[in-house]
Amino acid sequence: MGFRDECGVVGVIMSPSRPPSDYPARLAYFALHSLQHRGQEGAGIVVAEPTAGADGAGALRDMKGLGLVAEVFTDRELMRTSAVAAVGHVRYSTAGEKNVRNVQPFTATVRGEQVAIAHNGNLTNANALKRELETRGTIFSTSSDTEVILHLMAQSVYGGSGDTQARLTDALGHVEGAYALCVLTLRELFAVRDPRGFRPLVLGRIASGEPAWMVASESCALDMVGAEVVREVEPGELIAIDRVTGSLRSLFPFPRQQRKACIFEHIYFSRANSDVFGRSVYMSRYRFGELLARSSPIPGGADYVLPVPDSGVAAALGFSAASGIPFQMGIMRSQYVGRTFIQPTQEIRDAGVKLKLSPVRCMIADKRVVVVDDSVVRGTTSRKIVRLLRGAGAKEVHLRIACPPIIGSCYYGVDTPNREELISFRLPADQQVCEWIGADSLGFLSLEAMQEFLGDEADDFCYGCFTGKYPVLPVD
Ligand code: SF4
């Protein structure tokens, strides 16, 4: 626990003959609801209304605010009958401060065409591009890296009026790093992934009436609204869906690169019921747990395997199955407390762990327990958990972590602490980390075991925060 989720995006475009009950904004709303784990700071939806506006020219309308999806939108807004398409976003501030102006999707009129953009990821040369744009007179109204893309589109010399695809392609040719984008105009929906494919994006079809399309960060968002998963948007692919003709075009406008999908999506970020990068997230976590049990057995055995809820559950089940140690929910999580990293100071964060996690004494007192967690970042949460369990009478507490030690920050859309705050960077030997946390023993899943599990696809994943070797070096 401790890496901050990034963002989630969704795009919906309806066919002209859609059933009147299929409101695109409402579909986007439910999809965003299922992507809430990817960002809890703010949410927004922009709808395309081709027949709205005083002059009948159509309009993109936005609704957004700080807070959870359920708090930001109203039924009346979501059920606008003239809306034919929508893009939506849930946000954490991986780049840019916490401010409603930074809540996406962003809208702008680019050479006479209204455009909305929703972005998951982080551009590694955004500051350099921003400085360059500012010297040309560009005024930025947010502190988000995503706005850079809109300004590059506005200044592109490619494409006539209405040719958003040409301008978008040109703009993306200048940016580096990670992006999974949904871009909406009054007529088209674009879905794009960067050539490395750091962040996930999946294409789906809404199974009612004529084909209506949907894209989302994770398949759980499609499941939520009953849309069928068609396939992933490929790394480096730009998909353009035209609402009027119903056509879907797939292009690969950028030079091909080796895929470098974020392995952390499988370790922690994505929901366990999603398929991400063509794999079940749940099964990855379960297998990580099994492999961990084989590579880091408990000296002398243990009475129970306890997951750190919720993201450690699948790995703990795998650990239990492979080790033969019974699984128990010995730590309960309060559903009513925000994630610990939302609070800014260390003191409040420490108190937050106690608010969130409570030991089940009868499973712990006089027992030797194995605690399985998805990852260790600063180490403070693990230390608190070990203290919590010892306080509940545990005889021994063994900590097992279903990923390798984290020694570096992320530059691709995940809000990570500075390297100096990472426990495995500060204390390179696992034994030192174990002592600091106060556990009886500590074991990490090795990078080699993880890569062996990924098999032929091992080279297709990014492991930058485990190795310090980054697929795209940050310019900023
Ligand atoms: Fe994911 Fe880590 Fe790579 Fe960032 S550095 S993209 S968190 S694997």
Boltz pocket constraint, residues with backbone or C-beta under 6 A from the ligand:
constraints:
  - pocket:
      binder: B
      contacts: [[A, 198], [A, 260], [A, 261], [A, 262], [A, 263], [A, 264], [A, 265], [A, 409], [A, 410], [A, 411], [A, 412], [A, 413], [A, 414], [A, 462], [A, 463], [A, 464], [A, 465], [A, 466]]
      max_distance: 6.0
